[in-house]
Amino acid sequence: MSDAVILSEVVNHILKISFNRPEKRNALTQQMYQQAAHLISTATEQPEVRVIMLSGEGGHFTSGNDLKDFVVSGKGESPVISFQKALMNTPKPVVTAVTGMAIGIGVTLLLHTDINVLARDTRLQLPFVKLALVPEFASSYLLPLVAGRARASQILLTGEPFSGQTALDIGLASELHDVSEVHSRAMEIASKLANLPPGAVRQTKALLNQGINKQTLENVFKEELSAFAKSLSSAEHREAVSAFFEKRTPDFTQFE
């Protein structure tokens, strides 16, 4: 097995990026964000790359941020933001192959990709409130656009897990397949896109994205970053993280 935490290769005009920390369910570190951001940004300028595909090794997409790395890094949010901006701004179509766990940014990034192929038994979750945090990656704006306000509120306010079928029902997933078929189906779609006229594909993606108010998206993205940074230093978040590492139920009764 490779020691690299991000695997990448270009095959037939497809840049394949895979999270590779299977022993940690592909929990993302600052290093992983930095490498993935560089790959996506570079691919944006490379004519030979027509499609980007994201997946995870070892049966899981990603379990979200590695909390230990996140806590230790302190102000190390820059690679996270670089990754988010690279994915949000790439004109190239992005296909995902999602299996196992998709938690936190493993879900919010799906709001910025183009075709999401999920396993039927995928377990998705946006547990920000459970960690005394707020949504990120403009998900408080984009998820209601995709799912409707009521479903988005339930997902974001409760932080409870939801299924691949729910992701399909609310428009977050493009297709559902048995886990053994997900990667091959995502590659099949990516290959079809790579063989289409690249200019027309990019222009079509740009036209589709016109339905999203770019100014609103950028404003929400910035507002979430500010609120997220504040919540990271809150007593509520310290209690949530302590409880996580101590493997106990957090006690939020002390807070108003």
Order of alpha helices (4+ residues) and beta strands (2+ residues): beta-beta-alpha-beta-alpha-alpha-beta-beta-alpha-beta-beta-alpha-alpha-beta-alpha-beta-alpha-alpha-alpha-alpha
